[in-house]
Amino acid sequence: MPAPYGRRYSGSVPGASRAPFSETRRMLQTRVTHEQHAKAHRAAEELGVSVSALLAELIDRMRVDEHGRPTWQQSRYAPKPAQADPPEHRLSA
C-alpha cells in the first residue's frame, strides 16, 4: 500500500525511500503559481518522493559556475540589472 500523499518518508511504509538526513538540514519555503505547485506535486508523485525530496534533488543537480551562480541563462524571476544613472548635465554660465 503506498504512503499517504505528502508522507512518503513514513517509517510505517515498507520500501519507502528515505530523504537524505543530516543535522544541517534546513527548511526552504517559497511561493509559486498554482501551475508550478501542481507541476511539482505531479513530478514528485510520479517519482514516488516528497516535494521536498524533489527540490533537494533539483538543487543537487543544478550546475553552478565558480561563483556559485546557476549556469542557465538569466532567470525570468531575477531583478533586471540596475541602469546606470545618466550623467549629470552641467550648465555653463
N, CA, C and O of each residue as an XYZ file, in Angstrom:
372
protein
N       0.838     -1.175      0.000
C       0.000      0.000      0.000
C       0.884      1.239      0.000
O       1.765      1.349      0.852
N       0.682      2.171     -0.919
C       1.535      3.364     -0.969
C       1.313      4.264      0.239
O       0.268      4.226      0.888
N       2.326      5.072      0.518
C       2.233      6.027      1.624
C       1.183      7.072      1.303
O       0.981      7.402      0.135
N       0.512      7.598      2.315
C      -0.438      8.679      2.066
C       0.270      9.848      1.404
O       1.450     10.086      1.661
N      -0.437     10.575      0.557
C       0.159     11.686     -0.168
C       0.786     12.676      0.805
O       0.162     13.088      1.783
N       2.034     13.051      0.519
C       2.731     14.002      1.363
C       3.460     13.370      2.531
O       4.093     14.078      3.315
N       3.385     12.047      2.667
C       4.055     11.373      3.772
C       4.875     10.210      3.243
O       4.805      9.110      3.789
N       5.639     10.428      2.208
C       6.359      9.347      1.554
C       7.499      8.780      2.384
O       7.987      7.688      2.093
N       7.932      9.500      3.411
C       9.065      9.013      4.186
C       8.619      8.410      5.505
O       9.417      8.252      6.429
N       7.361      8.080      5.586
C       6.828      7.471      6.789
C       7.519      6.140      7.034
O       7.643      5.311      6.132
N       7.963      5.951      8.256
C       8.647      4.701      8.593
C       7.723      3.503      8.552
O       8.192      2.366      8.522
N       6.414      3.733      8.550
C       5.469      2.623      8.565
C       5.210      2.049      7.174
O       4.501      1.052      7.042
N       5.769      2.659      6.146
C       5.536      2.184      4.788
C       6.740      1.370      4.335
O       7.811      1.932      4.110
N       6.581      0.049      4.198
C       7.712     -0.772      3.765
C       8.174     -0.372      2.367
O       7.358     -0.150      1.473
N       9.478     -0.285      2.193
C      10.044      0.024      0.889
C      10.038      1.490      0.524
O      10.517      1.848     -0.552
N       9.508      2.363      1.387
C       9.504      3.796      1.080
C      10.922      4.327      1.199
O      11.618      4.061      2.178
N      11.339      5.081      0.193
C      12.683      5.641      0.246
C      12.740      6.734      1.294
O      11.730      7.371      1.594
N      13.892      6.946      1.837
C      14.064      7.965      2.868
C      14.849      9.133      2.294
O      15.772      8.944      1.501
N      14.479     10.339      2.699
C      15.208     11.530      2.290
C      16.559     11.515      2.980
O      16.678     11.017      4.099
N      17.588     12.062      2.318
C      18.881     12.151      2.988
C      18.718     12.981      4.257
O      18.021     13.995      4.254
N      19.360     12.552      5.336
C      19.206     13.257      6.603
C      20.562     13.668      7.138
O      21.528     12.907      7.077
N      20.619     14.861      7.654
C      21.803     15.298      8.371
C      21.373     16.342      9.376
O      20.260     16.863      9.295
N      22.221     16.647     10.302
C      21.904     17.645     11.311
C      21.868     19.050     10.726
O      21.429     19.983     11.399
N      22.321     19.219      9.490
C      22.389     20.547      8.879
C      21.236     20.841      7.934
O      21.267     21.852      7.232
N      20.216     19.982      7.895
C      19.072     20.233      7.008
C      18.315     21.451      7.480
O      18.157     21.670      8.681
N      17.847     22.245      6.530
C      17.113     23.475      6.818
C      15.803     23.493      6.046
O      15.660     22.831      5.018
N      14.853     24.260      6.557
C      13.567     24.423      5.878
C      13.734     25.442      4.753
O      14.429     26.445      4.912
N      13.097     25.179      3.627
C      13.093     26.083      2.489
C      11.639     26.339      2.128
O      10.913     25.412      1.771
N      11.214     27.589      2.219
C       9.838     27.930      1.876
C       9.841     28.835      0.650
O      10.762     29.626      0.446
N       8.801     28.704     -0.155
C       8.725     29.501     -1.372
C       7.270     29.751     -1.750
O       6.365     29.073     -1.264
N       7.064     30.706     -2.601
C       5.738     30.977     -3.168
C       5.836     30.716     -4.666
O       6.745     31.209     -5.333
N       4.900     29.944     -5.181
C       4.875     29.614     -6.601
C       3.452     29.759     -7.121
O       2.506     29.885     -6.344
N       3.310     29.742     -8.430
C       1.981     29.815     -9.035
C       1.254     28.487     -8.817
O       1.864     27.483     -8.449
N      -0.047     28.502     -9.050
C      -0.817     27.263     -8.935
C      -0.300     26.211     -9.908
O      -0.237     25.027     -9.578
N       0.069     26.646    -11.104
C       0.570     25.718    -12.115
C       1.906     25.104    -11.687
O       2.118     23.902    -11.853
N       2.808     25.926    -11.135
C       4.103     25.412    -10.667
C       3.909     24.448     -9.502
O       4.593     23.429     -9.407
N       2.983     24.775     -8.631
C       2.679     23.914     -7.483
C       2.195     22.548     -7.962
O       2.673     21.511     -7.501
N       1.245     22.560     -8.889
C       0.700     21.305     -9.420
C       1.784     20.509    -10.144
O       1.854     19.287    -10.013
N       2.622     21.201    -10.904
C       3.695     20.528    -11.647
C       4.677     19.853    -10.696
O       5.091     18.718    -10.932
N       5.052     20.553     -9.615
C       5.990     19.982     -8.638
C       5.378     18.764     -7.956
O       6.037     17.735     -7.810
N       4.124     18.879     -7.539
C       3.472     17.749     -6.870
C       3.285     16.570     -7.820
O       3.442     15.416     -7.421
N       2.950     16.860     -9.074
C       2.784     15.789    -10.057
C       4.112     15.063    -10.286
O       4.153     13.833    -10.334
N       5.194     15.830    -10.428
C       6.513     15.225    -10.653
C       6.942     14.395     -9.448
O       7.455     13.287     -9.607
N       6.732     14.925     -8.247
C       7.098     14.188     -7.036
C       6.288     12.902     -6.927
O       6.822     11.844     -6.594
N       5.004     13.006     -7.209
C       4.129     11.830     -7.160
C       4.615     10.752     -8.128
O       4.667      9.575     -7.771
N       4.969     11.148     -9.348
C       5.444     10.186    -10.345
C       6.764      9.542     -9.944
O       7.024      8.386    -10.279
N       7.602     10.297     -9.222
C       8.877      9.745     -8.759
C       8.738      8.951     -7.466
O       9.635      8.195     -7.092
N       7.604      9.127     -6.786
C       7.400      8.439     -5.523
C       8.161      9.081     -4.379
O       8.552      8.401     -3.430
N       8.375     10.396     -4.465
C       9.088     11.117     -3.417
C       8.259     12.319     -2.994
O       7.254     12.649     -3.624
N       8.689     12.969     -1.923
C       8.012     14.194     -1.488
C       8.475     15.361     -2.341
O       9.480     15.263     -3.046
N       7.747     16.459     -2.278
C       8.161     17.669     -2.989
C       9.500     18.157     -2.414
O      10.337     18.669     -3.157
N       9.706     18.005     -1.118
C      10.986     18.394     -0.512
C      12.139     17.599     -1.114
O      13.187     18.162     -1.432
N      11.947     16.296     -1.270
C      12.996     15.466     -1.873
C      13.210     15.849     -3.340
O      14.343     15.851     -3.823
N      12.127     16.171     -4.046
C      12.249     16.611     -5.438
C      13.071     17.890     -5.520
O      13.978     17.984     -6.347
N      12.771     18.878     -4.678
C      13.526     20.139     -4.688
C      14.982     19.915     -4.299
O      15.881     20.509     -4.893
N      15.219     19.064     -3.307
C      16.597     18.766     -2.912
C      17.372     18.152     -4.083
O      18.533     18.489     -4.314
N      16.720     17.254     -4.811
C      17.358     16.621     -5.975
C      17.650     17.649     -7.064
O      18.732     17.637     -7.651
N      16.702     18.534     -7.338
C      16.908     19.568     -8.356
C      18.058     20.503     -7.963
O      18.872     20.882     -8.806
N      18.119     20.867     -6.689
C      19.207     21.726     -6.225
C      20.542     20.999     -6.340
O      21.532     21.588     -6.773
N      20.576     19.726     -5.958
C      21.824     18.955     -6.071
C      22.300     18.853     -7.521
O      23.504     18.854     -7.778
N      21.377     18.768     -8.455
C      21.733     18.610     -9.869
C      22.000     19.933    -10.582
O      22.481     19.939    -11.714
N      21.691     21.052     -9.928
C      21.858     22.364    -10.557
C      23.345     22.653    -10.766
O      24.138     22.586     -9.827
N      23.704     22.967    -11.982
C      25.087     23.326    -12.292
C      25.309     24.791    -11.964
O      24.483     25.647    -12.282
N      26.441     25.068    -11.321
C      26.780     26.444    -10.965
C      28.195     26.750    -11.447
O      29.014     25.847    -11.619
N      28.470     28.043    -11.663
C      29.808     28.443    -12.073
C      30.701     28.584    -10.840
O      30.297     28.248     -9.728
N      31.909     29.081    -11.049
C      32.872     29.194     -9.948
C      32.434     30.170     -8.862
O      32.992     30.164     -7.765
N      31.448     31.004     -9.154
C      30.930     31.959     -8.174
C      29.661     31.454     -7.491
O      29.098     32.137     -6.635
N      29.213     30.255     -7.870
C      28.004     29.690     -7.286
C      26.724     30.099     -7.988
O      25.631     29.784     -7.518
N      26.849     30.806     -9.121
C      25.663     31.220     -9.880
C      25.230     30.085    -10.800
O      26.077     29.411    -11.387
N      23.920     29.865    -10.936
C      23.452     28.842    -11.880
C      23.964     29.152    -13.285
O      24.088     30.316    -13.666
N      24.257     28.116    -14.039
C      24.832     28.306    -15.373
C      23.787     28.548    -16.454
O      24.149     28.803    -17.603
N      22.500     28.475    -16.122
C      21.492     28.744    -17.144
C      21.441     30.231    -17.462
O      22.068     31.052    -16.792
N      20.688     30.552    -18.486
C      20.522     31.942    -18.896
C      19.853     32.738    -17.790
O      19.394     32.167    -16.800
N      19.795     34.040    -17.952
C      19.174     34.926    -16.974
C      17.780     34.425    -16.601
O      16.973     34.120    -17.479
N      17.501     34.343    -15.320
C      16.198     33.895    -14.847
C      15.143     34.958    -15.124
O      15.407     36.156    -15.021
N      13.960     34.506    -15.473
C      12.874     35.469    -15.687
C      12.398     36.061    -14.368
O      11.638     37.030    -14.368
N      12.827     35.500    -13.251
C      12.431     35.998    -11.942
C      13.479     36.910    -11.317
O      13.192     37.593    -10.334
N      14.679     36.932    -11.866
C      15.749     37.758    -11.299
C      15.489     39.223    -11.602
O      14.949     39.564    -12.655
N      15.877     40.083    -10.676
C      15.709     41.512    -10.966
C      16.570     41.912    -12.153
O      17.655     41.369    -12.361
N      16.084     42.844    -12.907
C      16.854     43.333    -14.052
C      18.062     44.106    -13.535
O      17.984     44.756    -12.493
N      19.181     44.039    -14.262
C      20.349     44.801    -13.821
C      20.007     46.279    -13.703
O      19.267     46.826    -14.522
N      20.549     46.911    -12.683
C      20.274     48.332    -12.450
C      20.835     49.158    -13.597
O      21.945     48.921    -14.073
N      20.057     50.116    -14.022
C      20.502     51.030    -15.063
C      21.448     52.046    -14.435
O      21.203     52.531    -13.331
N      22.506     52.357    -15.129
C      23.425     53.375    -14.637
C      22.711     54.720    -14.667
O      21.956     55.018    -15.593
N      22.959     55.514    -13.656
C      22.360     56.849    -13.635
C      22.893     57.653    -14.803
O      24.087     57.595    -15.095
N      22.039     58.397    -15.473
C      22.519     59.197    -16.603
C      23.500     60.258    -16.089
O      23.345     60.758    -14.975
N      24.495     60.596    -16.889
C      25.458     61.606    -16.437
C      24.742     62.926    -16.206
O      23.806     63.287    -16.920
N      25.208     63.631    -15.193
C      24.608     64.925    -14.882
C      25.067     65.941    -15.925
O      26.243     65.998    -16.286
N      24.133     66.721    -16.389
C      24.463     67.767    -17.356
C      24.666     69.076    -16.593
O      23.773     69.556    -15.895
N      25.821     69.620    -16.742
C      26.110     70.893    -16.060
C      25.944     72.022    -17.047
O      26.459     71.988    -18.165
N      25.246     72.973    -16.623
C      25.074     74.144    -17.463
C      26.211     75.121    -17.172
O      26.494     75.435    -16.016
N      26.835     75.580    -18.202
C      27.908     76.567    -18.008
C      27.310     77.961    -18.052
O      26.409     78.244    -18.841
N      27.820     78.814    -17.202
C      27.288     80.175    -17.165
C      28.239     81.144    -17.798
O      27.953     82.340    -17.857
